[in-house]
């Protein structure tokens, strides 16, 4: 399950992500994501450090924090 989720995130980053994809890298613009690391990188790290279900829960919580009223900034996965 863990490997499948990480592979899906890799595919998303390569083809669809507004920060990581092929088309996004060809554009000369600042990063789209207001958080560091980006949500997809955060999710990959959470799934790698924690187990798959906990990583997905952390991802959902992170997506919920992505709103206009949140300043963003550095938001590590933690221990």
mmCIF file of the N, C-alpha and C atoms, coordinates in Angstrom:
data_MODEL
# 
_entry.id   MODEL 
# 
loop_
_atom_site.group_PDB 
_atom_site.id 
_atom_site.type_symbol 
_atom_site.label_atom_id 
_atom_site.label_alt_id 
_atom_site.label_comp_id 
_atom_site.label_asym_id 
_atom_site.label_entity_id 
_atom_site.label_seq_id 
_atom_site.pdbx_PDB_ins_code 
_atom_site.Cartn_x 
_atom_site.Cartn_y 
_atom_site.Cartn_z 
_atom_site.occupancy 
_atom_site.B_iso_or_equiv 
_atom_site.pdbx_formal_charge 
_atom_site.auth_seq_id 
_atom_site.auth_comp_id 
_atom_site.auth_asym_id 
_atom_site.auth_atom_id 
_atom_site.pdbx_PDB_model_num 
ATOM 1   N N  . UNK A 1 1  ? 0.829  -1.191 0.000   1.00 0.00 ? 1  UNK A N  1 
ATOM 2   C CA . UNK A 1 1  ? 0.000  0.000  0.000   1.00 0.00 ? 1  UNK A CA 1 
ATOM 3   C C  . UNK A 1 1  ? 0.878  1.262  0.000   1.00 0.00 ? 1  UNK A C  1 
ATOM 4   N N  . UNK A 1 2  ? 1.916  1.232  0.830   1.00 0.00 ? 2  UNK A N  1 
ATOM 5   C CA . UNK A 1 2  ? 2.811  2.381  0.941   1.00 0.00 ? 2  UNK A CA 1 
ATOM 6   C C  . UNK A 1 2  ? 3.489  2.678  -0.404  1.00 0.00 ? 2  UNK A C  1 
ATOM 7   N N  . UNK A 1 3  ? 4.005  1.642  -1.055  1.00 0.00 ? 3  UNK A N  1 
ATOM 8   C CA . UNK A 1 3  ? 4.681  1.823  -2.346  1.00 0.00 ? 3  UNK A CA 1 
ATOM 9   C C  . UNK A 1 3  ? 3.716  2.333  -3.410  1.00 0.00 ? 3  UNK A C  1 
ATOM 10  N N  . UNK A 1 4  ? 2.486  1.840  -3.394  1.00 0.00 ? 4  UNK A N  1 
ATOM 11  C CA . UNK A 1 4  ? 1.488  2.285  -4.359  1.00 0.00 ? 4  UNK A CA 1 
ATOM 12  C C  . UNK A 1 4  ? 1.175  3.771  -4.169  1.00 0.00 ? 4  UNK A C  1 
ATOM 13  N N  . UNK A 1 5  ? 0.981  4.193  -2.930  1.00 0.00 ? 5  UNK A N  1 
ATOM 14  C CA . UNK A 1 5  ? 0.698  5.603  -2.653  1.00 0.00 ? 5  UNK A CA 1 
ATOM 15  C C  . UNK A 1 5  ? 1.857  6.498  -3.082  1.00 0.00 ? 5  UNK A C  1 
ATOM 16  N N  . UNK A 1 6  ? 3.070  6.077  -2.771  1.00 0.00 ? 6  UNK A N  1 
ATOM 17  C CA . UNK A 1 6  ? 4.235  6.876  -3.168  1.00 0.00 ? 6  UNK A CA 1 
ATOM 18  C C  . UNK A 1 6  ? 4.366  6.956  -4.692  1.00 0.00 ? 6  UNK A C  1 
ATOM 19  N N  . UNK A 1 7  ? 4.058  5.871  -5.389  1.00 0.00 ? 7  UNK A N  1 
ATOM 20  C CA . UNK A 1 7  ? 4.103  5.876  -6.852  1.00 0.00 ? 7  UNK A CA 1 
ATOM 21  C C  . UNK A 1 7  ? 3.032  6.803  -7.432  1.00 0.00 ? 7  UNK A C  1 
ATOM 22  N N  . UNK A 1 8  ? 1.842  6.805  -6.843  1.00 0.00 ? 8  UNK A N  1 
ATOM 23  C CA . UNK A 1 8  ? 0.776  7.701  -7.294  1.00 0.00 ? 8  UNK A CA 1 
ATOM 24  C C  . UNK A 1 8  ? 1.158  9.167  -7.090  1.00 0.00 ? 8  UNK A C  1 
ATOM 25  N N  . UNK A 1 9  ? 1.801  9.464  -5.971  1.00 0.00 ? 9  UNK A N  1 
ATOM 26  C CA . UNK A 1 9  ? 2.251  10.834 -5.718  1.00 0.00 ? 9  UNK A CA 1 
ATOM 27  C C  . UNK A 1 9  ? 3.333  11.224 -6.718  1.00 0.00 ? 9  UNK A C  1 
ATOM 28  N N  . UNK A 1 10 ? 4.239  10.303 -7.023  1.00 0.00 ? 10 UNK A N  1 
ATOM 29  C CA . UNK A 1 10 ? 5.271  10.582 -8.032  1.00 0.00 ? 10 UNK A CA 1 
ATOM 30  C C  . UNK A 1 10 ? 4.649  10.896 -9.389  1.00 0.00 ? 10 UNK A C  1 
ATOM 31  N N  . UNK A 1 11 ? 3.651  10.124 -9.774  1.00 0.00 ? 11 UNK A N  1 
ATOM 32  C CA . UNK A 1 11 ? 2.970  10.368 -11.048 1.00 0.00 ? 11 UNK A CA 1 
ATOM 33  C C  . UNK A 1 11 ? 2.270  11.732 -11.034 1.00 0.00 ? 11 UNK A C  1 
ATOM 34  N N  . UNK A 1 12 ? 1.607  12.044 -9.938  1.00 0.00 ? 12 UNK A N  1 
ATOM 35  C CA . UNK A 1 12 ? 0.959  13.352 -9.808  1.00 0.00 ? 12 UNK A CA 1 
ATOM 36  C C  . UNK A 1 12 ? 1.987  14.476 -9.944  1.00 0.00 ? 12 UNK A C  1 
ATOM 37  N N  . UNK A 1 13 ? 3.099  14.341 -9.229  1.00 0.00 ? 13 UNK A N  1 
ATOM 38  C CA . UNK A 1 13 ? 4.125  15.379 -9.278  1.00 0.00 ? 13 UNK A CA 1 
ATOM 39  C C  . UNK A 1 13 ? 4.697  15.536 -10.683 1.00 0.00 ? 13 UNK A C  1 
ATOM 40  N N  . UNK A 1 14 ? 4.873  14.449 -11.374 1.00 0.00 ? 14 UNK A N  1 
ATOM 41  C CA . UNK A 1 14 ? 5.491  14.503 -12.695 1.00 0.00 ? 14 UNK A CA 1 
ATOM 42  C C  . UNK A 1 14 ? 4.572  15.108 -13.764 1.00 0.00 ? 14 UNK A C  1 
ATOM 43  N N  . UNK A 1 15 ? 3.278  14.813 -13.676 1.00 0.00 ? 15 UNK A N  1 
ATOM 44  C CA . UNK A 1 15 ? 2.376  15.218 -14.756 1.00 0.00 ? 15 UNK A CA 1 
ATOM 45  C C  . UNK A 1 15 ? 1.376  16.325 -14.405 1.00 0.00 ? 15 UNK A C  1 
ATOM 46  N N  . UNK A 1 16 ? 0.971  16.473 -13.143 1.00 0.00 ? 16 UNK A N  1 
ATOM 47  C CA . UNK A 1 16 ? -0.120 17.377 -12.817 1.00 0.00 ? 16 UNK A CA 1 
ATOM 48  C C  . UNK A 1 16 ? 0.215  18.515 -11.853 1.00 0.00 ? 16 UNK A C  1 
ATOM 49  N N  . UNK A 1 17 ? 1.185  18.331 -11.019 1.00 0.00 ? 17 UNK A N  1 
ATOM 50  C CA . UNK A 1 17 ? 1.468  19.292 -9.951  1.00 0.00 ? 17 UNK A CA 1 
ATOM 51  C C  . UNK A 1 17 ? 1.798  20.684 -10.488 1.00 0.00 ? 17 UNK A C  1 
ATOM 52  N N  . UNK A 1 18 ? 1.197  21.731 -9.888  1.00 0.00 ? 18 UNK A N  1 
ATOM 53  C CA . UNK A 1 18 ? 1.533  23.092 -10.317 1.00 0.00 ? 18 UNK A CA 1 
ATOM 54  C C  . UNK A 1 18 ? 2.927  23.531 -9.881  1.00 0.00 ? 18 UNK A C  1 
ATOM 55  N N  . UNK A 1 19 ? 3.598  22.754 -9.051  1.00 0.00 ? 19 UNK A N  1 
ATOM 56  C CA . UNK A 1 19 ? 4.965  23.073 -8.621  1.00 0.00 ? 19 UNK A CA 1 
ATOM 57  C C  . UNK A 1 19 ? 6.020  22.148 -9.204  1.00 0.00 ? 19 UNK A C  1 
ATOM 58  N N  . UNK A 1 20 ? 5.697  20.878 -9.411  1.00 0.00 ? 20 UNK A N  1 
ATOM 59  C CA . UNK A 1 20 ? 6.706  19.878 -9.759  1.00 0.00 ? 20 UNK A CA 1 
ATOM 60  C C  . UNK A 1 20 ? 6.631  19.346 -11.179 1.00 0.00 ? 20 UNK A C  1 
ATOM 61  N N  . UNK A 1 21 ? 5.532  19.528 -11.875 1.00 0.00 ? 21 UNK A N  1 
ATOM 62  C CA . UNK A 1 21 ? 5.329  18.862 -13.164 1.00 0.00 ? 21 UNK A CA 1 
ATOM 63  C C  . UNK A 1 21 ? 6.224  19.424 -14.262 1.00 0.00 ? 21 UNK A C  1 
ATOM 64  N N  . UNK A 1 22 ? 6.236  18.719 -15.355 1.00 0.00 ? 22 UNK A N  1 
ATOM 65  C CA . UNK A 1 22 ? 7.046  19.107 -16.512 1.00 0.00 ? 22 UNK A CA 1 
ATOM 66  C C  . UNK A 1 22 ? 6.629  20.485 -17.014 1.00 0.00 ? 22 UNK A C  1 
ATOM 67  N N  . UNK A 1 23 ? 5.336  20.707 -17.163 1.00 0.00 ? 23 UNK A N  1 
ATOM 68  C CA . UNK A 1 23 ? 4.863  21.987 -17.683 1.00 0.00 ? 23 UNK A CA 1 
ATOM 69  C C  . UNK A 1 23 ? 5.106  23.123 -16.702 1.00 0.00 ? 23 UNK A C  1 
ATOM 70  N N  . UNK A 1 24 ? 5.024  22.858 -15.397 1.00 0.00 ? 24 UNK A N  1 
ATOM 71  C CA . UNK A 1 24 ? 5.246  23.908 -14.402 1.00 0.00 ? 24 UNK A CA 1 
ATOM 72  C C  . UNK A 1 24 ? 6.710  24.338 -14.369 1.00 0.00 ? 24 UNK A C  1 
ATOM 73  N N  . UNK A 1 25 ? 7.607  23.383 -14.567 1.00 0.00 ? 25 UNK A N  1 
ATOM 74  C CA . UNK A 1 25 ? 9.036  23.716 -14.560 1.00 0.00 ? 25 UNK A CA 1 
ATOM 75  C C  . UNK A 1 25 ? 9.438  24.520 -15.789 1.00 0.00 ? 25 UNK A C  1 
ATOM 76  N N  . UNK A 1 26 ? 8.679  24.366 -16.872 1.00 0.00 ? 26 UNK A N  1 
ATOM 77  C CA . UNK A 1 26 ? 9.017  25.114 -18.079 1.00 0.00 ? 26 UNK A CA 1 
ATOM 78  C C  . UNK A 1 26 ? 8.599  26.585 -17.981 1.00 0.00 ? 26 UNK A C  1 
ATOM 79  N N  . UNK A 1 27 ? 7.701  26.887 -17.061 1.00 0.00 ? 27 UNK A N  1 
ATOM 80  C CA . UNK A 1 27 ? 7.269  28.270 -16.868 1.00 0.00 ? 27 UNK A CA 1 
ATOM 81  C C  . UNK A 1 27 ? 8.205  28.955 -15.870 1.00 0.00 ? 27 UNK A C  1 
ATOM 82  N N  . UNK A 1 28 ? 8.460  30.211 -16.090 1.00 0.00 ? 28 UNK A N  1 
ATOM 83  C CA . UNK A 1 28 ? 9.337  30.948 -15.189 1.00 0.00 ? 28 UNK A CA 1 
ATOM 84  C C  . UNK A 1 28 ? 8.466  31.739 -14.213 1.00 0.00 ? 28 UNK A C  1 
ATOM 85  N N  . UNK A 1 29 ? 8.145  31.083 -13.086 1.00 0.00 ? 29 UNK A N  1 
ATOM 86  C CA . UNK A 1 29 ? 7.294  31.720 -12.088 1.00 0.00 ? 29 UNK A CA 1 
ATOM 87  C C  . UNK A 1 29 ? 7.646  31.195 -10.704 1.00 0.00 ? 29 UNK A C  1 
ATOM 88  N N  . UNK A 1 30 ? 7.245  31.904 -9.663  1.00 0.00 ? 30 UNK A N  1 
ATOM 89  C CA . UNK A 1 30 ? 7.533  31.423 -8.308  1.00 0.00 ? 30 UNK A CA 1 
ATOM 90  C C  . UNK A 1 30 ? 6.681  30.191 -7.972  1.00 0.00 ? 30 UNK A C  1 
ATOM 91  N N  . UNK A 1 31 ? 7.049  29.472 -6.912  1.00 0.00 ? 31 UNK A N  1 
ATOM 92  C CA . UNK A 1 31 ? 6.280  28.277 -6.531  1.00 0.00 ? 31 UNK A CA 1 
ATOM 93  C C  . UNK A 1 31 ? 4.818  28.605 -6.236  1.00 0.00 ? 31 UNK A C  1 
ATOM 94  N N  . UNK A 1 32 ? 3.952  27.685 -6.556  1.00 0.00 ? 32 UNK A N  1 
ATOM 95  C CA . UNK A 1 32 ? 2.518  27.847 -6.371  1.00 0.00 ? 32 UNK A CA 1 
ATOM 96  C C  . UNK A 1 32 ? 2.110  27.601 -4.916  1.00 0.00 ? 32 UNK A C  1 
ATOM 97  N N  . UNK A 1 33 ? 2.690  26.597 -4.304  1.00 0.00 ? 33 UNK A N  1 
ATOM 98  C CA . UNK A 1 33 ? 2.316  26.197 -2.952  1.00 0.00 ? 33 UNK A CA 1 
ATOM 99  C C  . UNK A 1 33 ? 2.849  27.200 -1.933  1.00 0.00 ? 33 UNK A C  1 
ATOM 100 N N  . UNK A 1 34 ? 2.011  27.571 -0.972  1.00 0.00 ? 34 UNK A N  1 
ATOM 101 C CA . UNK A 1 34 ? 2.414  28.520 0.059   1.00 0.00 ? 34 UNK A CA 1 
ATOM 102 C C  . UNK A 1 34 ? 3.123  27.844 1.227   1.00 0.00 ? 34 UNK A C  1 
ATOM 103 N N  . UNK A 1 35 ? 3.095  26.519 1.260   1.00 0.00 ? 35 UNK A N  1 
ATOM 104 C CA . UNK A 1 35 ? 3.749  25.770 2.332   1.00 0.00 ? 35 UNK A CA 1 
ATOM 105 C C  . UNK A 1 35 ? 5.095  25.225 1.859   1.00 0.00 ? 35 UNK A C  1 
ATOM 106 N N  . UNK A 1 36 ? 5.987  25.055 2.795   1.00 0.00 ? 36 UNK A N  1 
ATOM 107 C CA . UNK A 1 36 ? 7.273  24.408 2.541   1.00 0.00 ? 36 UNK A CA 1 
ATOM 108 C C  . UNK A 1 36 ? 7.383  23.257 3.534   1.00 0.00 ? 36 UNK A C  1 
ATOM 109 N N  . UNK A 1 37 ? 7.504  22.051 3.109   1.00 0.00 ? 37 UNK A N  1 
ATOM 110 C CA . UNK A 1 37 ? 7.520  21.526 1.748   1.00 0.00 ? 37 UNK A CA 1 
ATOM 111 C C  . UNK A 1 37 ? 6.126  21.566 1.127   1.00 0.00 ? 37 UNK A C  1 
ATOM 112 N N  . UNK A 1 38 ? 6.067  21.398 -0.184  1.00 0.00 ? 38 UNK A N  1 
ATOM 113 C CA . UNK A 1 38 ? 4.770  21.396 -0.869  1.00 0.00 ? 38 UNK A CA 1 
ATOM 114 C C  . UNK A 1 38 ? 3.912  20.246 -0.328  1.00 0.00 ? 38 UNK A C  1 
ATOM 115 N N  . UNK A 1 39 ? 2.627  20.315 -0.579  1.00 0.00 ? 39 UNK A N  1 
ATOM 116 C CA . UNK A 1 39 ? 1.710  19.301 -0.036  1.00 0.00 ? 39 UNK A CA 1 
ATOM 117 C C  . UNK A 1 39 ? 2.059  17.885 -0.505  1.00 0.00 ? 39 UNK A C  1 
ATOM 118 N N  . UNK A 1 40 ? 2.454  17.750 -1.761  1.00 0.00 ? 40 UNK A N  1 
ATOM 119 C CA . UNK A 1 40 ? 2.792  16.404 -2.242  1.00 0.00 ? 40 UNK A CA 1 
ATOM 120 C C  . UNK A 1 40 ? 4.091  15.902 -1.616  1.00 0.00 ? 40 UNK A C  1 
ATOM 121 N N  . UNK A 1 41 ? 5.079  16.784 -1.445  1.00 0.00 ? 41 UNK A N  1 
ATOM 122 C CA . UNK A 1 41 ? 6.313  16.379 -0.758  1.00 0.00 ? 41 UNK A CA 1 
ATOM 123 C C  . UNK A 1 41 ? 6.043  16.059 0.710   1.00 0.00 ? 41 UNK A C  1 
ATOM 124 N N  . UNK A 1 42 ? 5.193  16.841 1.328   1.00 0.00 ? 42 UNK A N  1 
ATOM 125 C CA . UNK A 1 42 ? 4.796  16.613 2.725   1.00 0.00 ? 42 UNK A CA 1 
ATOM 126 C C  . UNK A 1 42 ? 4.144  15.235 2.864   1.00 0.00 ? 42 UNK A C  1 
ATOM 127 N N  . UNK A 1 43 ? 3.252  14.921 1.935   1.00 0.00 ? 43 UNK A N  1 
ATOM 128 C CA . UNK A 1 43 ? 2.552  13.638 1.980   1.00 0.00 ? 43 UNK A CA 1 
ATOM 129 C C  . UNK A 1 43 ? 3.506  12.475 1.771   1.00 0.00 ? 43 UNK A C  1 
ATOM 130 N N  . UNK A 1 44 ? 4.427  12.612 0.820   1.00 0.00 ? 44 UNK A N  1 
ATOM 131 C CA . UNK A 1 44 ? 5.425  11.552 0.609   1.00 0.00 ? 44 UNK A CA 1 
ATOM 132 C C  . UNK A 1 44 ? 6.244  11.329 1.874   1.00 0.00 ? 44 UNK A C  1 
ATOM 133 N N  . UNK A 1 45 ? 6.664  12.408 2.505   1.00 0.00 ? 45 UNK A N  1 
ATOM 134 C CA . UNK A 1 45 ? 7.459  12.284 3.727   1.00 0.00 ? 45 UNK A CA 1 
ATOM 135 C C  . UNK A 1 45 ? 6.634  11.680 4.864   1.00 0.00 ? 45 UNK A C  1 
ATOM 136 N N  . UNK A 1 46 ? 5.373  12.093 4.985   1.00 0.00 ? 46 UNK A N  1 
ATOM 137 C CA . UNK A 1 46 ? 4.503  11.553 6.038   1.00 0.00 ? 46 UNK A CA 1 
ATOM 138 C C  . UNK A 1 46 ? 4.267  10.063 5.842   1.00 0.00 ? 46 UNK A C  1 
ATOM 139 N N  . UNK A 1 47 ? 4.043  9.640  4.613   1.00 0.00 ? 47 UNK A N  1 
ATOM 140 C CA . UNK A 1 47 ? 3.816  8.214  4.342   1.00 0.00 ? 47 UNK A CA 1 
ATOM 141 C C  . UNK A 1 47 ? 5.093  7.421  4.579   1.00 0.00 ? 47 UNK A C  1 
ATOM 142 N N  . UNK A 1 48 ? 6.245  8.005  4.250   1.00 0.00 ? 48 UNK A N  1 
ATOM 143 C CA . UNK A 1 48 ? 7.517  7.314  4.453   1.00 0.00 ? 48 UNK A CA 1 
ATOM 144 C C  . UNK A 1 48 ? 7.864  7.206  5.935   1.00 0.00 ? 48 UNK A C  1 
ATOM 145 N N  . UNK A 1 49 ? 7.698  8.297  6.676   1.00 0.00 ? 49 UNK A N  1 
ATOM 146 C CA . UNK A 1 49 ? 8.055  8.293  8.103   1.00 0.00 ? 49 UNK A CA 1 
ATOM 147 C C  . UNK A 1 49 ? 7.023  7.581  8.971   1.00 0.00 ? 49 UNK A C  1 
ATOM 148 N N  . UNK A 1 50 ? 5.767  7.760  8.638   1.00 0.00 ? 50 UNK A N  1 
ATOM 149 C CA . UNK A 1 50 ? 4.672  7.134  9.382   1.00 0.00 ? 50 UNK A CA 1 
ATOM 150 C C  . UNK A 1 50 ? 4.156  5.987  8.532   1.00 0.00 ? 50 UNK A C  1 
ATOM 151 N N  . UNK A 1 51 ? 3.109  5.337  8.924   1.00 0.00 ? 51 UNK A N  1 
ATOM 152 C CA . UNK A 1 51 ? 2.527  4.313  8.069   1.00 0.00 ? 51 UNK A CA 1 
ATOM 153 C C  . UNK A 1 51 ? 1.503  4.954  7.152   1.00 0.00 ? 51 UNK A C  1 
ATOM 154 N N  . UNK A 1 52 ? 1.028  4.221  6.179   1.00 0.00 ? 52 UNK A N  1 
ATOM 155 C CA . UNK A 1 52 ? 0.231  4.783  5.078   1.00 0.00 ? 52 UNK A CA 1 
ATOM 156 C C  . UNK A 1 52 ? -1.033 5.496  5.562   1.00 0.00 ? 52 UNK A C  1 
ATOM 157 N N  . UNK A 1 53 ? -1.806 4.894  6.442   1.00 0.00 ? 53 UNK A N  1 
ATOM 158 C CA . UNK A 1 53 ? -3.056 5.515  6.889   1.00 0.00 ? 53 UNK A CA 1 
ATOM 159 C C  . UNK A 1 53 ? -2.795 6.807  7.646   1.00 0.00 ? 53 UNK A C  1 
ATOM 160 N N  . UNK A 1 54 ? -1.828 6.804  8.539   1.00 0.00 ? 54 UNK A N  1 
ATOM 161 C CA . UNK A 1 54 ? -1.492 8.020  9.285   1.00 0.00 ? 54 UNK A CA 1 
ATOM 162 C C  . UNK A 1 54 ? -0.998 9.107  8.325   1.00 0.00 ? 54 UNK A C  1 
ATOM 163 N N  . UNK A 1 55 ? -0.208 8.726  7.325   1.00 0.00 ? 55 UNK A N  1 
ATOM 164 C CA . UNK A 1 55 ? 0.265  9.679  6.331   1.00 0.00 ? 55 UNK A CA 1 
ATOM 165 C C  . UNK A 1 55 ? -0.880 10.303 5.547   1.00 0.00 ? 55 UNK A C  1 
ATOM 166 N N  . UNK A 1 56 ? -1.889 9.514  5.221   1.00 0.00 ? 56 UNK A N  1 
ATOM 167 C CA . UNK A 1 56 ? -3.053 10.040 4.500   1.00 0.00 ? 56 UNK A CA 1 
ATOM 168 C C  . UNK A 1 56 ? -3.868 10.984 5.386   1.00 0.00 ? 56 UNK A C  1 
ATOM 169 N N  . UNK A 1 57 ? -3.987 10.664 6.652   1.00 0.00 ? 57 UNK A N  1 
ATOM 170 C CA . UNK A 1 57 ? -4.696 11.554 7.588   1.00 0.00 ? 57 UNK A CA 1 
ATOM 171 C C  . UNK A 1 57 ? -3.950 12.875 7.721   1.00 0.00 ? 57 UNK A C  1 
ATOM 172 N N  . UNK A 1 58 ? -2.631 12.804 7.809   1.00 0.00 ? 58 UNK A N  1 
ATOM 173 C CA . UNK A 1 58 ? -1.829 14.024 7.889   1.00 0.00 ? 58 UNK A CA 1 
ATOM 174 C C  . UNK A 1 58 ? -1.980 14.850 6.612   1.00 0.00 ? 58 UNK A C  1 
ATOM 175 N N  . UNK A 1 59 ? -2.077 14.187 5.466   1.00 0.00 ? 59 UNK A N  1 
ATOM 176 C CA . UNK A 1 59 ? -2.281 14.875 4.187   1.00 0.00 ? 59 UNK A CA 1 
ATOM 177 C C  . UNK A 1 59 ? -3.618 15.615 4.169   1.00 0.00 ? 59 UNK A C  1 
ATOM 178 N N  . UNK A 1 60 ? -4.668 14.971 4.644   1.00 0.00 ? 60 UNK A N  1 
ATOM 179 C CA . UNK A 1 60 ? -5.987 15.609 4.679   1.00 0.00 ? 60 UNK A CA 1 
ATOM 180 C C  . UNK A 1 60 ? -5.957 16.841 5.577   1.00 0.00 ? 60 UNK A C  1 
ATOM 181 N N  . UNK A 1 61 ? -5.307 16.722 6.725   1.00 0.00 ? 61 UNK A N  1 
ATOM 182 C CA . UNK A 1 61 ? -5.197 17.869 7.628   1.00 0.00 ? 61 UNK A CA 1 
ATOM 183 C C  . UNK A 1 61 ? -4.404 19.006 6.983   1.00 0.00 ? 61 UNK A C  1 
ATOM 184 N N  . UNK A 1 62 ? -3.376 18.653 6.236   1.00 0.00 ? 62 UNK A N  1 
ATOM 185 C CA . UNK A 1 62 ? -2.562 19.661 5.554   1.00 0.00 ? 62 UNK A CA 1 
ATOM 186 C C  . UNK A 1 62 ? -3.366 20.373 4.469   1.00 0.00 ? 62 UNK A C  1 
ATOM 187 N N  . UNK A 1 63 ? -4.124 19.628 3.691   1.00 0.00 ? 63 UNK A N  1 
ATOM 188 C CA . UNK A 1 63 ? -4.963 20.221 2.653   1.00 0.00 ? 63 UNK A CA 1 
ATOM 189 C C  . UNK A 1 63 ? -5.998 21.162 3.278   1.00 0.00 ? 63 UNK A C  1 
ATOM 190 N N  . UNK A 1 64 ? -6.535 20.788 4.422   1.00 0.00 ? 64 UNK A N  1 
ATOM 191 C CA . UNK A 1 64 ? -7.511 21.646 5.103   1.00 0.00 ? 64 UNK A CA 1 
ATOM 192 C C  . UNK A 1 64 ? -6.885 22.953 5.582   1.00 0.00 ? 64 UNK A C  1 
ATOM 193 N N  . UNK A 1 65 ? -5.582 22.969 5.828   1.00 0.00 ? 65 UNK A N  1 
ATOM 194 C CA . UNK A 1 65 ? -4.895 24.199 6.235   1.00 0.00 ? 65 UNK A CA 1 
ATOM 195 C C  . UNK A 1 65 ? -4.560 25.092 5.041   1.00 0.00 ? 65 UNK A C  1 
ATOM 196 N N  . UNK A 1 66 ? -4.750 24.598 3.858   1.00 0.00 ? 66 UNK A N  1 
ATOM 197 C CA . UNK A 1 66 ? -4.420 25.363 2.660   1.00 0.00 ? 66 UNK A CA 1 
ATOM 198 C C  . UNK A 1 66 ? -5.622 26.215 2.272   1.00 0.00 ? 66 UNK A C  1 
ATOM 199 N N  . UNK A 1 67 ? -5.692 27.393 2.852   1.00 0.00 ? 67 UNK A N  1 
ATOM 200 C CA . UNK A 1 67 ? -6.786 28.316 2.593   1.00 0.00 ? 67 UNK A CA 1 
ATOM 201 C C  . UNK A 1 67 ? -6.250 29.735 2.551   1.00 0.00 ? 67 UNK A C  1 
ATOM 202 N N  . UNK A 1 68 ? -7.004 30.656 2.042   1.00 0.00 ? 68 UNK A N  1 
ATOM 203 C CA . UNK A 1 68 ? -6.508 32.031 1.899   1.00 0.00 ? 68 UNK A CA 1 
ATOM 204 C C  . UNK A 1 68 ? -6.100 32.690 3.220   1.00 0.00 ? 68 UNK A C  1 
ATOM 205 N N  . UNK A 1 69 ? -6.691 32.286 4.336   1.00 0.00 ? 69 UNK A N  1 
ATOM 206 C CA . UNK A 1 69 ? -6.398 32.930 5.618   1.00 0.00 ? 69 UNK A CA 1 
ATOM 207 C C  . UNK A 1 69 ? -5.163 32.365 6.305   1.00 0.00 ? 69 UNK A C  1 
ATOM 208 N N  . UNK A 1 70 ? -4.600 31.308 5.785   1.00 0.00 ? 70 UNK A N  1 
ATOM 209 C CA . UNK A 1 70 ? -3.398 30.711 6.363   1.00 0.00 ? 70 UNK A CA 1 
ATOM 210 C C  . UNK A 1 70 ? -2.173 31.326 5.693   1.00 0.00 ? 70 UNK A C  1 
ATOM 211 N N  . UNK A 1 71 ? -1.209 31.749 6.491   1.00 0.00 ? 71 UNK A N  1 
ATOM 212 C CA . UNK A 1 71 ? 0.000  32.375 5.947   1.00 0.00 ? 71 UNK A CA 1 
ATOM 213 C C  . UNK A 1 71 ? 0.885  31.389 5.199   1.00 0.00 ? 71 UNK A C  1 
ATOM 214 N N  . UNK A 1 72 ? 0.832  30.130 5.585   1.00 0.00 ? 72 UNK A N  1 
ATOM 215 C CA . UNK A 1 72 ? 1.711  29.144 4.969   1.00 0.00 ? 72 UNK A CA 1 
ATOM 216 C C  . UNK A 1 72 ? 3.050  29.133 5.685   1.00 0.00 ? 72 UNK A C  1 
ATOM 217 N N  . UNK A 1 73 ? 4.119  28.919 4.935   1.00 0.00 ? 73 UNK A N  1 
ATOM 218 C CA . UNK A 1 73 ? 5.453  28.883 5.526   1.00 0.00 ? 73 UNK A CA 1 
ATOM 219 C C  . UNK A 1 73 ? 5.934  27.466 5.763   1.00 0.00 ? 73 UNK A C  1 
ATOM 220 N N  . UNK A 1 74 ? 6.952  27.357 6.603   1.00 0.00 ? 74 UNK A N  1 
ATOM 221 C CA . UNK A 1 74 ? 7.562  26.064 6.899   1.00 0.00 ? 74 UNK A CA 1 
ATOM 222 C C  . UNK A 1 74 ? 6.644  25.238 7.770   1.00 0.00 ? 74 UNK A C  1 
ATOM 223 N N  . UNK A 1 75 ? 6.320  24.037 7.329   1.00 0.00 ? 75 UNK A N  1 
ATOM 224 C CA . UNK A 1 75 ? 5.409  23.148 8.024   1.00 0.00 ? 75 UNK A CA 1 
ATOM 225 C C  . UNK A 1 75 ? 5.939  21.727 7.900   1.00 0.00 ? 75 UNK A C  1 
ATOM 226 N N  . UNK A 1 76 ? 6.862  21.339 8.782   1.00 0.00 ? 76 UNK A N  1 
ATOM 227 C CA . UNK A 1 76 ? 7.463  19.999 8.669   1.00 0.00 ? 76 UNK A CA 1 
ATOM 228 C C  . UNK A 1 76 ? 6.514  18.890 9.104   1.00 0.00 ? 76 UNK A C  1 
ATOM 229 N N  . UNK A 1 77 ? 6.836  17.682 8.715   1.00 0.00 ? 77 UNK A N  1 
ATOM 230 C CA . UNK A 1 77 ? 6.038  16.513 9.078   1.00 0.00 ? 77 UNK A CA 1 
ATOM 231 C C  . UNK A 1 77 ? 6.127  16.255 10.574  1.00 0.00 ? 77 UNK A C  1 
ATOM 232 N N  . UNK A 1 78 ? 7.277  16.385 11.151  1.00 0.00 ? 78 UNK A N  1 
ATOM 233 C CA . UNK A 1 78 ? 7.446  16.120 12.570  1.00 0.00 ? 78 UNK A CA 1 
ATOM 234 C C  . UNK A 1 78 ? 7.887  14.690 12.820  1.00 0.00 ? 78 UNK A C  1 
ATOM 235 N N  . UNK A 1 79 ? 7.989  14.386 14.085  1.00 0.00 ? 79 UNK A N  1 
ATOM 236 C CA . UNK A 1 79 ? 8.499  13.069 14.480  1.00 0.00 ? 79 UNK A CA 1 
ATOM 237 C C  . UNK A 1 79 ? 7.411  12.049 14.603  1.00 0.00 ? 79 UNK A C  1 
# 
